Amino acid sequence: MYKRFRTKSARIELSNRHLIHHRRQGFIWAEKLIEGDEILVISSKYGNQTAYEEILEIDEIEKDGLIAPLTEQGTILVNNVYTSCYALVRSHLIGHVALTPYRWYHRLFGHKSNVNITPILNYASVLLNVVKNLPIIKDFVF
């Protein structure tokens, strides 16, 4: 299940546990947003500057697949909405710190042009499985 959010000038579809930038709480899981909350968008009204816009409508939709590209900053604009590259973890900062070794490796050694997304998935899967088995950390991360 995914959530579709619509503001005055933007629309985005996210998994429930994907992080999105909320005006007062910073990055939070999409499932926690309600109509009337404000999210950060690129708005042509303000000369392509970021601005907070009110969520006018939220729909639940069913979709297959998931994509969360990794960027150096850990953030990405999707349909003019400012979101995190991270999902499943409670904190954008935790996700960003956890994937720092992968970003550094990529920066130092590059990648082959024909490489697919499997290496990042393997790295993230190992991290998730380790953290899920550590009770104290598990409650802090998820």
Chimera marker file (.cmm) of the C-alpha trace (Angstrom):
<marker_set name="trace">
<marker id="1" x="0.000" y="0.000" z="0.000" r="1" g="1" b="0" radius="0.5"/>
<marker id="2" x="1.140" y="3.511" z="-0.832" r="1" g="1" b="0" radius="0.5"/>
<marker id="3" x="-0.089" y="6.980" z="0.011" r="1" g="1" b="0" radius="0.5"/>
<marker id="4" x="-0.779" y="9.615" z="-2.621" r="1" g="1" b="0" radius="0.5"/>
<marker id="5" x="-0.424" y="13.178" z="-1.340" r="1" g="1" b="0" radius="0.5"/>
<marker id="6" x="-1.692" y="16.211" z="-3.214" r="1" g="1" b="0" radius="0.5"/>
<marker id="7" x="-0.873" y="19.835" z="-2.458" r="1" g="1" b="0" radius="0.5"/>
<marker id="8" x="-1.806" y="22.896" z="-4.494" r="1" g="1" b="0" radius="0.5"/>
<marker id="9" x="1.127" y="22.452" z="-6.869" r="1" g="1" b="0" radius="0.5"/>
<marker id="10" x="2.472" y="18.918" z="-6.312" r="1" g="1" b="0" radius="0.5"/>
<marker id="11" x="1.508" y="15.267" z="-6.098" r="1" g="1" b="0" radius="0.5"/>
<marker id="12" x="3.611" y="12.355" z="-4.846" r="1" g="1" b="0" radius="0.5"/>
<marker id="13" x="3.140" y="8.657" z="-4.109" r="1" g="1" b="0" radius="0.5"/>
<marker id="14" x="5.179" y="7.103" z="-1.298" r="1" g="1" b="0" radius="0.5"/>
<marker id="15" x="5.285" y="3.925" z="0.722" r="1" g="1" b="0" radius="0.5"/>
<marker id="16" x="3.929" y="4.329" z="4.252" r="1" g="1" b="0" radius="0.5"/>
<marker id="17" x="7.418" y="4.076" z="5.730" r="1" g="1" b="0" radius="0.5"/>
<marker id="18" x="9.147" y="6.423" z="3.346" r="1" g="1" b="0" radius="0.5"/>
<marker id="19" x="10.459" y="9.651" z="4.907" r="1" g="1" b="0" radius="0.5"/>
<marker id="20" x="9.060" y="12.990" z="3.736" r="1" g="1" b="0" radius="0.5"/>
<marker id="21" x="9.815" y="16.498" z="5.026" r="1" g="1" b="0" radius="0.5"/>
<marker id="22" x="7.111" y="17.816" z="7.399" r="1" g="1" b="0" radius="0.5"/>
<marker id="23" x="7.120" y="21.507" z="8.308" r="1" g="1" b="0" radius="0.5"/>
<marker id="24" x="7.309" y="21.124" z="12.100" r="1" g="1" b="0" radius="0.5"/>
<marker id="25" x="8.705" y="17.629" z="12.588" r="1" g="1" b="0" radius="0.5"/>
<marker id="26" x="11.356" y="17.353" z="9.886" r="1" g="1" b="0" radius="0.5"/>
<marker id="27" x="11.499" y="14.009" z="8.100" r="1" g="1" b="0" radius="0.5"/>
<marker id="28" x="8.705" y="11.673" z="9.196" r="1" g="1" b="0" radius="0.5"/>
<marker id="29" x="7.104" y="8.509" z="7.837" r="1" g="1" b="0" radius="0.5"/>
<marker id="30" x="4.513" y="9.211" z="5.161" r="1" g="1" b="0" radius="0.5"/>
<marker id="31" x="1.944" y="7.195" z="7.134" r="1" g="1" b="0" radius="0.5"/>
<marker id="32" x="1.979" y="9.851" z="9.872" r="1" g="1" b="0" radius="0.5"/>
<marker id="33" x="0.918" y="12.725" z="7.622" r="1" g="1" b="0" radius="0.5"/>
<marker id="34" x="-2.670" y="13.954" z="7.693" r="1" g="1" b="0" radius="0.5"/>
<marker id="35" x="-4.609" y="16.419" z="5.586" r="1" g="1" b="0" radius="0.5"/>
<marker id="36" x="-3.701" y="19.943" z="6.634" r="1" g="1" b="0" radius="0.5"/>
<marker id="37" x="-0.053" y="19.077" z="7.390" r="1" g="1" b="0" radius="0.5"/>
<marker id="38" x="2.513" y="21.019" z="5.374" r="1" g="1" b="0" radius="0.5"/>
<marker id="39" x="5.285" y="19.455" z="3.307" r="1" g="1" b="0" radius="0.5"/>
<marker id="40" x="8.245" y="21.041" z="1.543" r="1" g="1" b="0" radius="0.5"/>
<marker id="41" x="7.850" y="21.491" z="-2.215" r="1" g="1" b="0" radius="0.5"/>
<marker id="42" x="9.417" y="23.437" z="-5.064" r="1" g="1" b="0" radius="0.5"/>
<marker id="43" x="6.831" y="26.028" z="-5.940" r="1" g="1" b="0" radius="0.5"/>
<marker id="44" x="6.727" y="28.076" z="-9.137" r="1" g="1" b="0" radius="0.5"/>
<marker id="45" x="4.678" y="30.607" z="-7.174" r="1" g="1" b="0" radius="0.5"/>
<marker id="46" x="7.897" y="31.536" z="-5.363" r="1" g="1" b="0" radius="0.5"/>
<marker id="47" x="10.228" y="31.435" z="-8.381" r="1" g="1" b="0" radius="0.5"/>
<marker id="48" x="11.115" y="27.753" z="-8.058" r="1" g="1" b="0" radius="0.5"/>
<marker id="49" x="12.056" y="28.213" z="-4.419" r="1" g="1" b="0" radius="0.5"/>
<marker id="50" x="11.153" y="25.734" z="-1.702" r="1" g="1" b="0" radius="0.5"/>
<marker id="51" x="7.987" y="26.491" z="0.221" r="1" g="1" b="0" radius="0.5"/>
<marker id="52" x="5.690" y="24.575" z="2.526" r="1" g="1" b="0" radius="0.5"/>
<marker id="53" x="2.334" y="23.631" z="1.076" r="1" g="1" b="0" radius="0.5"/>
<marker id="54" x="-0.669" y="22.177" z="2.810" r="1" g="1" b="0" radius="0.5"/>
<marker id="55" x="-1.663" y="18.603" z="2.038" r="1" g="1" b="0" radius="0.5"/>
<marker id="56" x="-5.097" y="18.906" z="0.478" r="1" g="1" b="0" radius="0.5"/>
<marker id="57" x="-5.803" y="15.247" z="-0.160" r="1" g="1" b="0" radius="0.5"/>
<marker id="58" x="-4.436" y="11.848" z="0.859" r="1" g="1" b="0" radius="0.5"/>
<marker id="59" x="-5.427" y="8.637" z="-0.891" r="1" g="1" b="0" radius="0.5"/>
<marker id="60" x="-4.348" y="5.069" z="-0.232" r="1" g="1" b="0" radius="0.5"/>
<marker id="61" x="-3.377" y="3.249" z="-3.382" r="1" g="1" b="0" radius="0.5"/>
<marker id="62" x="-2.034" y="-0.171" z="-4.192" r="1" g="1" b="0" radius="0.5"/>
<marker id="63" x="1.141" y="-0.359" z="-6.259" r="1" g="1" b="0" radius="0.5"/>
<marker id="64" x="3.882" y="-2.860" z="-7.000" r="1" g="1" b="0" radius="0.5"/>
<marker id="65" x="7.539" y="-2.119" z="-6.483" r="1" g="1" b="0" radius="0.5"/>
<marker id="66" x="9.597" y="0.355" z="-4.535" r="1" g="1" b="0" radius="0.5"/>
<marker id="67" x="12.423" y="2.666" z="-5.479" r="1" g="1" b="0" radius="0.5"/>
<marker id="68" x="14.587" y="4.743" z="-3.175" r="1" g="1" b="0" radius="0.5"/>
<marker id="69" x="17.632" y="6.065" z="-5.057" r="1" g="1" b="0" radius="0.5"/>
<marker id="70" x="20.645" y="6.985" z="-2.971" r="1" g="1" b="0" radius="0.5"/>
<marker id="71" x="22.078" y="10.503" z="-3.388" r="1" g="1" b="0" radius="0.5"/>
<marker id="72" x="25.084" y="12.140" z="-1.749" r="1" g="1" b="0" radius="0.5"/>
<marker id="73" x="22.801" y="14.357" z="0.351" r="1" g="1" b="0" radius="0.5"/>
<marker id="74" x="20.337" y="11.591" z="1.158" r="1" g="1" b="0" radius="0.5"/>
<marker id="75" x="17.499" y="13.719" z="-0.214" r="1" g="1" b="0" radius="0.5"/>
<marker id="76" x="15.745" y="13.893" z="-3.542" r="1" g="1" b="0" radius="0.5"/>
<marker id="77" x="13.036" y="15.900" z="-5.282" r="1" g="1" b="0" radius="0.5"/>
<marker id="78" x="10.206" y="13.706" z="-6.554" r="1" g="1" b="0" radius="0.5"/>
<marker id="79" x="7.478" y="15.484" z="-8.509" r="1" g="1" b="0" radius="0.5"/>
<marker id="80" x="8.708" y="18.744" z="-6.897" r="1" g="1" b="0" radius="0.5"/>
<marker id="81" x="8.353" y="17.323" z="-3.368" r="1" g="1" b="0" radius="0.5"/>
<marker id="82" x="11.366" y="17.264" z="-1.041" r="1" g="1" b="0" radius="0.5"/>
<marker id="83" x="11.823" y="13.729" z="0.295" r="1" g="1" b="0" radius="0.5"/>
<marker id="84" x="14.441" y="11.543" z="1.908" r="1" g="1" b="0" radius="0.5"/>
<marker id="85" x="16.133" y="8.725" z="0.032" r="1" g="1" b="0" radius="0.5"/>
<marker id="86" x="15.478" y="6.511" z="3.041" r="1" g="1" b="0" radius="0.5"/>
<marker id="87" x="12.566" y="4.342" z="4.043" r="1" g="1" b="0" radius="0.5"/>
<marker id="88" x="11.846" y="1.948" z="6.905" r="1" g="1" b="0" radius="0.5"/>
<marker id="89" x="14.079" y="3.773" z="9.400" r="1" g="1" b="0" radius="0.5"/>
<marker id="90" x="12.543" y="6.288" z="11.799" r="1" g="1" b="0" radius="0.5"/>
<marker id="91" x="15.171" y="8.966" z="11.208" r="1" g="1" b="0" radius="0.5"/>
<marker id="92" x="16.666" y="10.487" z="8.077" r="1" g="1" b="0" radius="0.5"/>
<marker id="93" x="19.916" y="11.034" z="10.003" r="1" g="1" b="0" radius="0.5"/>
<marker id="94" x="20.135" y="7.354" z="10.997" r="1" g="1" b="0" radius="0.5"/>
<marker id="95" x="19.607" y="6.284" z="7.390" r="1" g="1" b="0" radius="0.5"/>
<marker id="96" x="22.173" y="8.762" z="6.138" r="1" g="1" b="0" radius="0.5"/>
<marker id="97" x="24.817" y="7.721" z="8.667" r="1" g="1" b="0" radius="0.5"/>
<marker id="98" x="24.147" y="4.009" z="8.094" r="1" g="1" b="0" radius="0.5"/>
<marker id="99" x="24.688" y="4.337" z="4.342" r="1" g="1" b="0" radius="0.5"/>
<marker id="100" x="27.751" y="6.593" z="4.591" r="1" g="1" b="0" radius="0.5"/>
<marker id="101" x="30.227" y="3.703" z="4.066" r="1" g="1" b="0" radius="0.5"/>
<marker id="102" x="28.412" y="2.729" z="0.876" r="1" g="1" b="0" radius="0.5"/>
<marker id="103" x="28.490" y="6.316" z="-0.439" r="1" g="1" b="0" radius="0.5"/>
<marker id="104" x="32.206" y="6.638" z="0.432" r="1" g="1" b="0" radius="0.5"/>
<marker id="105" x="33.023" y="3.362" z="-1.282" r="1" g="1" b="0" radius="0.5"/>
<marker id="106" x="31.138" y="4.501" z="-4.382" r="1" g="1" b="0" radius="0.5"/>
<marker id="107" x="32.908" y="7.881" z="-4.317" r="1" g="1" b="0" radius="0.5"/>
<marker id="108" x="36.371" y="6.307" z="-3.944" r="1" g="1" b="0" radius="0.5"/>
<marker id="109" x="36.057" y="3.403" z="-6.340" r="1" g="1" b="0" radius="0.5"/>
<marker id="110" x="33.254" y="4.455" z="-8.673" r="1" g="1" b="0" radius="0.5"/>
<marker id="111" x="31.038" y="1.960" z="-10.415" r="1" g="1" b="0" radius="0.5"/>
<marker id="112" x="30.770" y="0.164" z="-13.714" r="1" g="1" b="0" radius="0.5"/>
<marker id="113" x="28.293" y="1.657" z="-16.150" r="1" g="1" b="0" radius="0.5"/>
<marker id="114" x="26.413" y="-1.636" z="-16.494" r="1" g="1" b="0" radius="0.5"/>
<marker id="115" x="26.036" y="-2.233" z="-12.758" r="1" g="1" b="0" radius="0.5"/>
<marker id="116" x="22.485" y="-2.664" z="-11.453" r="1" g="1" b="0" radius="0.5"/>
<marker id="117" x="21.022" y="-1.687" z="-8.082" r="1" g="1" b="0" radius="0.5"/>
<marker id="118" x="21.705" y="-5.026" z="-6.361" r="1" g="1" b="0" radius="0.5"/>
<marker id="119" x="24.821" y="-3.938" z="-4.369" r="1" g="1" b="0" radius="0.5"/>
<marker id="120" x="23.010" y="-1.194" z="-2.440" r="1" g="1" b="0" radius="0.5"/>
<marker id="121" x="20.110" y="-3.531" z="-1.768" r="1" g="1" b="0" radius="0.5"/>
<marker id="122" x="22.502" y="-6.173" z="-0.436" r="1" g="1" b="0" radius="0.5"/>
<marker id="123" x="24.283" y="-3.651" z="1.790" r="1" g="1" b="0" radius="0.5"/>
<marker id="124" x="21.006" y="-2.220" z="3.126" r="1" g="1" b="0" radius="0.5"/>
<marker id="125" x="19.537" y="-5.701" z="3.687" r="1" g="1" b="0" radius="0.5"/>
<marker id="126" x="22.508" y="-6.778" z="5.762" r="1" g="1" b="0" radius="0.5"/>
<marker id="127" x="22.282" y="-3.600" z="7.873" r="1" g="1" b="0" radius="0.5"/>
<marker id="128" x="18.522" y="-4.055" z="8.398" r="1" g="1" b="0" radius="0.5"/>
<marker id="129" x="18.929" y="-7.682" z="9.440" r="1" g="1" b="0" radius="0.5"/>
<marker id="130" x="21.692" y="-6.852" z="11.921" r="1" g="1" b="0" radius="0.5"/>
<marker id="131" x="19.731" y="-3.991" z="13.487" r="1" g="1" b="0" radius="0.5"/>
<marker id="132" x="16.484" y="-5.998" z="13.672" r="1" g="1" b="0" radius="0.5"/>
<marker id="133" x="18.287" y="-8.540" z="15.860" r="1" g="1" b="0" radius="0.5"/>
<marker id="134" x="19.582" y="-5.980" z="18.363" r="1" g="1" b="0" radius="0.5"/>
<marker id="135" x="16.626" y="-5.236" z="20.692" r="1" g="1" b="0" radius="0.5"/>
<marker id="136" x="17.857" y="-1.935" z="22.143" r="1" g="1" b="0" radius="0.5"/>
<marker id="137" x="18.865" y="-0.459" z="18.804" r="1" g="1" b="0" radius="0.5"/>
<marker id="138" x="15.852" y="-1.914" z="16.993" r="1" g="1" b="0" radius="0.5"/>
<marker id="139" x="13.386" y="0.207" z="18.995" r="1" g="1" b="0" radius="0.5"/>
<marker id="140" x="15.424" y="3.336" z="18.329" r="1" g="1" b="0" radius="0.5"/>
<marker id="141" x="15.757" y="2.790" z="14.576" r="1" g="1" b="0" radius="0.5"/>
<marker id="142" x="12.315" y="1.464" z="13.582" r="1" g="1" b="0" radius="0.5"/>
<link id1="1" id2="2" r="1" g="1" b="0" radius="0.2"/>
<link id1="2" id2="3" r="1" g="1" b="0" radius="0.2"/>
<link id1="3" id2="4" r="1" g="1" b="0" radius="0.2"/>
<link id1="4" id2="5" r="1" g="1" b="0" radius="0.2"/>
<link id1="5" id2="6" r="1" g="1" b="0" radius="0.2"/>
<link id1="6" id2="7" r="1" g="1" b="0" radius="0.2"/>
<link id1="7" id2="8" r="1" g="1" b="0" radius="0.2"/>
<link id1="8" id2="9" r="1" g="1" b="0" radius="0.2"/>
<link id1="9" id2="10" r="1" g="1" b="0" radius="0.2"/>
<link id1="10" id2="11" r="1" g="1" b="0" radius="0.2"/>
<link id1="11" id2="12" r="1" g="1" b="0" radius="0.2"/>
<link id1="12" id2="13" r="1" g="1" b="0" radius="0.2"/>
<link id1="13" id2="14" r="1" g="1" b="0" radius="0.2"/>
<link id1="14" id2="15" r="1" g="1" b="0" radius="0.2"/>
<link id1="15" id2="16" r="1" g="1" b="0" radius="0.2"/>
<link id1="16" id2="17" r="1" g="1" b="0" radius="0.2"/>
<link id1="17" id2="18" r="1" g="1" b="0" radius="0.2"/>
<link id1="18" id2="19" r="1" g="1" b="0" radius="0.2"/>
<link id1="19" id2="20" r="1" g="1" b="0" radius="0.2"/>
<link id1="20" id2="21" r="1" g="1" b="0" radius="0.2"/>
<link id1="21" id2="22" r="1" g="1" b="0" radius="0.2"/>
<link id1="22" id2="23" r="1" g="1" b="0" radius="0.2"/>
<link id1="23" id2="24" r="1" g="1" b="0" radius="0.2"/>
<link id1="24" id2="25" r="1" g="1" b="0" radius="0.2"/>
<link id1="25" id2="26" r="1" g="1" b="0" radius="0.2"/>
<link id1="26" id2="27" r="1" g="1" b="0" radius="0.2"/>
<link id1="27" id2="28" r="1" g="1" b="0" radius="0.2"/>
<link id1="28" id2="29" r="1" g="1" b="0" radius="0.2"/>
<link id1="29" id2="30" r="1" g="1" b="0" radius="0.2"/>
<link id1="30" id2="31" r="1" g="1" b="0" radius="0.2"/>
<link id1="31" id2="32" r="1" g="1" b="0" radius="0.2"/>
<link id1="32" id2="33" r="1" g="1" b="0" radius="0.2"/>
<link id1="33" id2="34" r="1" g="1" b="0" radius="0.2"/>
<link id1="34" id2="35" r="1" g="1" b="0" radius="0.2"/>
<link id1="35" id2="36" r="1" g="1" b="0" radius="0.2"/>
<link id1="36" id2="37" r="1" g="1" b="0" radius="0.2"/>
<link id1="37" id2="38" r="1" g="1" b="0" radius="0.2"/>
<link id1="38" id2="39" r="1" g="1" b="0" radius="0.2"/>
<link id1="39" id2="40" r="1" g="1" b="0" radius="0.2"/>
<link id1="40" id2="41" r="1" g="1" b="0" radius="0.2"/>
<link id1="41" id2="42" r="1" g="1" b="0" radius="0.2"/>
<link id1="42" id2="43" r="1" g="1" b="0" radius="0.2"/>
<link id1="43" id2="44" r="1" g="1" b="0" radius="0.2"/>
<link id1="44" id2="45" r="1" g="1" b="0" radius="0.2"/>
<link id1="45" id2="46" r="1" g="1" b="0" radius="0.2"/>
<link id1="46" id2="47" r="1" g="1" b="0" radius="0.2"/>
<link id1="47" id2="48" r="1" g="1" b="0" radius="0.2"/>
<link id1="48" id2="49" r="1" g="1" b="0" radius="0.2"/>
<link id1="49" id2="50" r="1" g="1" b="0" radius="0.2"/>
<link id1="50" id2="51" r="1" g="1" b="0" radius="0.2"/>
<link id1="51" id2="52" r="1" g="1" b="0" radius="0.2"/>
<link id1="52" id2="53" r="1" g="1" b="0" radius="0.2"/>
<link id1="53" id2="54" r="1" g="1" b="0" radius="0.2"/>
<link id1="54" id2="55" r="1" g="1" b="0" radius="0.2"/>
<link id1="55" id2="56" r="1" g="1" b="0" radius="0.2"/>
<link id1="56" id2="57" r="1" g="1" b="0" radius="0.2"/>
<link id1="57" id2="58" r="1" g="1" b="0" radius="0.2"/>
<link id1="58" id2="59" r="1" g="1" b="0" radius="0.2"/>
<link id1="59" id2="60" r="1" g="1" b="0" radius="0.2"/>
<link id1="60" id2="61" r="1" g="1" b="0" radius="0.2"/>
<link id1="61" id2="62" r="1" g="1" b="0" radius="0.2"/>
<link id1="62" id2="63" r="1" g="1" b="0" radius="0.2"/>
<link id1="63" id2="64" r="1" g="1" b="0" radius="0.2"/>
<link id1="64" id2="65" r="1" g="1" b="0" radius="0.2"/>
<link id1="65" id2="66" r="1" g="1" b="0" radius="0.2"/>
<link id1="66" id2="67" r="1" g="1" b="0" radius="0.2"/>
<link id1="67" id2="68" r="1" g="1" b="0" radius="0.2"/>
<link id1="68" id2="69" r="1" g="1" b="0" radius="0.2"/>
<link id1="69" id2="70" r="1" g="1" b="0" radius="0.2"/>
<link id1="70" id2="71" r="1" g="1" b="0" radius="0.2"/>
<link id1="71" id2="72" r="1" g="1" b="0" radius="0.2"/>
<link id1="72" id2="73" r="1" g="1" b="0" radius="0.2"/>
<link id1="73" id2="74" r="1" g="1" b="0" radius="0.2"/>
<link id1="74" id2="75" r="1" g="1" b="0" radius="0.2"/>
<link id1="75" id2="76" r="1" g="1" b="0" radius="0.2"/>
<link id1="76" id2="77" r="1" g="1" b="0" radius="0.2"/>
<link id1="77" id2="78" r="1" g="1" b="0" radius="0.2"/>
<link id1="78" id2="79" r="1" g="1" b="0" radius="0.2"/>
<link id1="79" id2="80" r="1" g="1" b="0" radius="0.2"/>
<link id1="80" id2="81" r="1" g="1" b="0" radius="0.2"/>
<link id1="81" id2="82" r="1" g="1" b="0" radius="0.2"/>
<link id1="82" id2="83" r="1" g="1" b="0" radius="0.2"/>
<link id1="83" id2="84" r="1" g="1" b="0" radius="0.2"/>
<link id1="84" id2="85" r="1" g="1" b="0" radius="0.2"/>
<link id1="85" id2="86" r="1" g="1" b="0" radius="0.2"/>
<link id1="86" id2="87" r="1" g="1" b="0" radius="0.2"/>
<link id1="87" id2="88" r="1" g="1" b="0" radius="0.2"/>
<link id1="88" id2="89" r="1" g="1" b="0" radius="0.2"/>
<link id1="89" id2="90" r="1" g="1" b="0" radius="0.2"/>
<link id1="90" id2="91" r="1" g="1" b="0" radius="0.2"/>
<link id1="91" id2="92" r="1" g="1" b="0" radius="0.2"/>
<link id1="92" id2="93" r="1" g="1" b="0" radius="0.2"/>
<link id1="93" id2="94" r="1" g="1" b="0" radius="0.2"/>
<link id1="94" id2="95" r="1" g="1" b="0" radius="0.2"/>
<link id1="95" id2="96" r="1" g="1" b="0" radius="0.2"/>
<link id1="96" id2="97" r="1" g="1" b="0" radius="0.2"/>
<link id1="97" id2="98" r="1" g="1" b="0" radius="0.2"/>
<link id1="98" id2="99" r="1" g="1" b="0" radius="0.2"/>
<link id1="99" id2="100" r="1" g="1" b="0" radius="0.2"/>
<link id1="100" id2="101" r="1" g="1" b="0" radius="0.2"/>
<link id1="101" id2="102" r="1" g="1" b="0" radius="0.2"/>
<link id1="102" id2="103" r="1" g="1" b="0" radius="0.2"/>
<link id1="103" id2="104" r="1" g="1" b="0" radius="0.2"/>
<link id1="104" id2="105" r="1" g="1" b="0" radius="0.2"/>
<link id1="105" id2="106" r="1" g="1" b="0" radius="0.2"/>
<link id1="106" id2="107" r="1" g="1" b="0" radius="0.2"/>
<link id1="107" id2="108" r="1" g="1" b="0" radius="0.2"/>
<link id1="108" id2="109" r="1" g="1" b="0" radius="0.2"/>
<link id1="109" id2="110" r="1" g="1" b="0" radius="0.2"/>
<link id1="110" id2="111" r="1" g="1" b="0" radius="0.2"/>
<link id1="111" id2="112" r="1" g="1" b="0" radius="0.2"/>
<link id1="112" id2="113" r="1" g="1" b="0" radius="0.2"/>
<link id1="113" id2="114" r="1" g="1" b="0" radius="0.2"/>
<link id1="114" id2="115" r="1" g="1" b="0" radius="0.2"/>
<link id1="115" id2="116" r="1" g="1" b="0" radius="0.2"/>
<link id1="116" id2="117" r="1" g="1" b="0" radius="0.2"/>
<link id1="117" id2="118" r="1" g="1" b="0" radius="0.2"/>
<link id1="118" id2="119" r="1" g="1" b="0" radius="0.2"/>
<link id1="119" id2="120" r="1" g="1" b="0" radius="0.2"/>
<link id1="120" id2="121" r="1" g="1" b="0" radius="0.2"/>
<link id1="121" id2="122" r="1" g="1" b="0" radius="0.2"/>
<link id1="122" id2="123" r="1" g="1" b="0" radius="0.2"/>
<link id1="123" id2="124" r="1" g="1" b="0" radius="0.2"/>
<link id1="124" id2="125" r="1" g="1" b="0" radius="0.2"/>
<link id1="125" id2="126" r="1" g="1" b="0" radius="0.2"/>
<link id1="126" id2="127" r="1" g="1" b="0" radius="0.2"/>
<link id1="127" id2="128" r="1" g="1" b="0" radius="0.2"/>
<link id1="128" id2="129" r="1" g="1" b="0" radius="0.2"/>
<link id1="129" id2="130" r="1" g="1" b="0" radius="0.2"/>
<link id1="130" id2="131" r="1" g="1" b="0" radius="0.2"/>
<link id1="131" id2="132" r="1" g="1" b="0" radius="0.2"/>
<link id1="132" id2="133" r="1" g="1" b="0" radius="0.2"/>
<link id1="133" id2="134" r="1" g="1" b="0" radius="0.2"/>
<link id1="134" id2="135" r="1" g="1" b="0" radius="0.2"/>
<link id1="135" id2="136" r="1" g="1" b="0" radius="0.2"/>
<link id1="136" id2="137" r="1" g="1" b="0" radius="0.2"/>
<link id1="137" id2="138" r="1" g="1" b="0" radius="0.2"/>
<link id1="138" id2="139" r="1" g="1" b="0" radius="0.2"/>
<link id1="139" id2="140" r="1" g="1" b="0" radius="0.2"/>
<link id1="140" id2="141" r="1" g="1" b="0" radius="0.2"/>
<link id1="141" id2="142" r="1" g="1" b="0" radius="0.2"/>
</marker_set>
